[in-house]
Amino acid sequence: MPVSKRRKSVTKKRKTKLPATTLPDRWSMKLHGSRLMYLRDDPDFMTMVKIGRVINALSFCLENIVKNRDQKTACESSSYRRAHFLLGGYVHQGITLIDRIKGRYLGVPEFEPLRVLVVEAEHRKIRKYAKKVRNYTAFHLDEYDETTRRTLAHLKPETYTMMSGDDRSTGYHYFEFADFLDMAFLFDEFSNGREWKETTEDIVHGIMHYAIEFLGACHTFNHMLWDKKVKEHAY
């Protein structure tokens, strides 16, 4: 029996959207070399470069999450799950940067959204998630045996997928259990009586939505700095 258009629309997956832009599809701006001497020691220019790193890092992670969200292959699953860990790590690094520079920009309207995300209590839970992800699962491989042994000790004696692959080549090999164990570590840290699904979705979706908001705020602030300090020197 054919599925009605209405039913089809109901079953469609909701797609995560990155912040929209009105700029052309492909563009670039260049800085006159002779003008670099006027900017190399400018604190606002240095801030713009640092915020640019945050934009690049968050965009990289979010693009990989969106592109691989269907997880139709082992390679896609690996990229999708690892991108979530990296996103949490970069979110925390971005928070640390904004916290460090905020004194210079308090009261600047374009900086206010970043200040709220980094300081206000309404985002404290997500900031805690991101800090834990950064310190234990995003950039560290447990060289000091801080998480692996402890998390393994808490696992129930069930059947777990260890590894998978799309073929027998090394490049398409995914050791799933390692990422599962990292998520299990976060579950142990933050579940507080909640079930696995509720806890892990709160961590993953919370960080992702925070990151999208953070990315948009970075763009807004950086565009202001660009117009203020660099636009007249660029072409």
C-alpha positions in Angstrom: 0.0 0.0 0.0 1.5 3.4 -1.0 2.6 5.6 1.9 0.8 9.0 1.9 2.8 12.2 1.5 1.7 13.2 5.0 3.1 10.0 6.6 6.3 10.4 4.6 6.8 13.9 6.0 6.2 12.7 9.5 8.9 10.0 9.4 11.6 12.2 7.9 14.6 12.7 10.1 15.1 16.2 11.4 18.4 17.5 10.0 20.8 19.6 12.0 21.3 23.0 10.3 24.5 25.0 10.5 24.3 28.8 10.9 23.1 30.3 7.6 25.1 32.8 5.6 24.2 35.3 2.9 27.7 35.3 1.4 28.4 33.8 -2.1 29.1 30.1 -2.3 32.8 30.5 -2.7 34.7 33.6 -1.7 37.9 34.9 -0.2 39.3 38.1 1.3 43.0 38.9 1.2 45.1 41.2 3.4 47.5 43.7 1.8 51.0 42.6 2.8 52.1 46.1 3.3 49.4 46.6 5.9 50.3 43.6 8.1 52.8 45.8 9.9 49.9 47.9 11.3 48.1 44.9 12.5 50.6 42.3 13.8 50.6 43.8 17.3 47.0 44.9 17.4 45.1 43.0 20.2 41.8 43.0 18.3 43.5 41.5 15.2 45.1 38.8 17.3 41.7 38.1 18.9 40.1 37.8 15.5 42.7 35.2 14.5 42.1 33.2 17.7 38.3 33.3 17.2 38.9 32.2 13.7 40.6 29.1 15.0 37.5 28.4 17.1 35.3 28.8 14.1 37.4 26.4 12.0 37.5 23.8 14.7 33.8 23.8 15.5 32.9 23.9 11.8 35.1 20.9 11.1 33.4 18.9 13.7 29.8 19.9 12.9 30.4 19.3 9.2 31.6 15.7 9.9 28.6 15.1 12.2 26.1 16.3 9.5 27.8 14.5 6.6 28.1 11.1 8.5 24.9 11.2 10.6 23.2 8.4 8.7 26.0 6.0 9.7 25.4 3.7 6.8 29.0 2.4 6.9 31.5 1.6 9.6 33.6 4.5 8.3 30.7 6.9 8.7 29.9 5.7 12.2 33.6 6.2 13.2 33.7 9.7 11.8 30.3 10.7 13.3 31.0 9.4 16.8 34.6 10.7 17.0 33.4 14.1 15.7 31.1 14.4 18.7 34.0 13.9 21.1 36.2 16.3 19.2 33.3 18.9 19.2 33.1 18.7 23.0 36.8 19.2 23.3 36.9 22.2 21.0 33.9 23.7 22.7 35.7 23.7 26.0 38.8 25.2 24.4 36.7 27.9 22.9 35.1 28.6 26.3 38.5 28.9 27.8 39.6 31.4 25.1 36.6 33.6 25.5 36.9 33.5 29.3 40.5 34.7 28.9 39.8 37.6 26.6 36.4 38.7 27.9 37.7 41.6 30.1 38.6 43.6 27.0 35.2 43.2 25.4 32.7 43.4 28.2 30.0 45.8 27.2 30.5 45.3 23.4 27.1 44.3 22.0 28.6 41.8 19.5 30.5 40.1 22.3 27.5 39.7 24.6 26.2 36.4 23.2 29.6 34.8 23.8 29.7 36.2 27.3 26.3 34.7 28.1 27.4 31.3 26.8 30.7 31.3 28.7 29.6 32.9 32.0 25.8 32.6 32.7 24.4 29.8 34.9 21.9 28.6 32.3 24.7 27.0 30.3 26.7 25.6 33.2 25.6 22.0 32.7 26.8 21.9 29.1 30.1 23.6 30.0 30.7 20.8 32.6 30.0 18.2 29.9 32.4 19.9 27.5 35.1 20.2 30.1 34.9 16.5 31.0 34.9 15.5 27.3 37.9 17.7 26.6 39.9 16.4 29.6 39.3 12.7 29.1 37.8 11.6 25.7 38.4 14.2 23.0 42.2 14.6 22.8 43.6 12.1 25.3 43.9 8.3 24.8 44.2 7.4 28.5 48.0 7.1 28.6 47.8 7.4 32.4 45.1 4.7 32.8 42.6 7.1 34.3 39.4 5.9 32.5 39.7 2.6 30.7 40.3 0.3 33.7 37.7 2.1 35.9 35.0 2.1 33.2 35.6 -1.6 32.3 35.1 -2.5 35.9 31.6 -1.0 35.8 30.4 -2.6 32.6 27.6 -5.2 32.8 28.5 -8.7 31.5 26.7 -8.3 28.2 27.6 -8.8 24.5 29.4 -5.8 23.0 30.5 -5.0 19.5 34.2 -4.8 19.5 35.0 -3.8 15.9 33.5 -3.5 12.5 34.6 -2.6 8.9 33.3 -1.9 5.4 35.9 -4.3 4.0 39.2 -5.9 5.1 41.4 -2.9 4.5 43.0 -1.0 7.5 41.5 2.4 6.5 37.9 1.1 6.8 38.4 -0.6 10.2 36.5 0.8 13.2 37.2 -0.3 16.8 33.7 0.6 18.1 34.3 -0.6 21.6 36.8 2.2 22.3 34.3 4.9 21.5 31.6 3.1 23.4 33.8 2.9 26.5 34.5 6.7 26.3 30.7 7.3 26.2 30.3 4.8 29.1 32.8 6.8 31.1 30.8 10.0 30.5 27.6 8.1 31.5 29.2 7.0 34.8 30.2 10.6 35.5 26.9 12.3 34.6 24.0 9.8 34.8 23.0 10.6 38.3 20.3 8.0 38.3 19.2 8.5 34.6 19.1 5.8 32.0 21.8 5.4 29.3 19.7 6.9 26.5 18.6 9.9 28.4 22.0 10.7 29.7 24.0 10.1 26.5 21.5 12.1 24.4 21.6 14.9 26.9 25.4 15.1 26.6 25.6 14.7 22.8 22.7 16.9 21.8 23.4 19.4 24.5 27.0 20.0 23.4 26.0 20.0 19.7 23.3 22.6 20.1 25.6 24.7 22.4 28.3 24.5 19.7 26.0 25.7 17.0 25.0 28.7 19.1 28.7 29.3 20.0 29.7 29.2 16.4 27.1 31.7 15.4 28.2 34.0 18.2 31.8 33.7 17.1 30.9 34.7 13.6 29.0 37.7 14.8 31.9 38.9 17.0 34.5 38.2 14.4 32.6 40.1 11.7 32.5 43.2 14.0 36.3 42.9 14.5 36.8 42.5 10.8 34.8 45.7 10.0 36.6 47.6 12.8 40.2 46.6 12.2 40.8 44.7 8.9 38.2 45.6 6.3 40.0 48.8 5.2 43.2 46.8 4.6 41.7 43.9 2.7 40.6 43.3 -0.8 
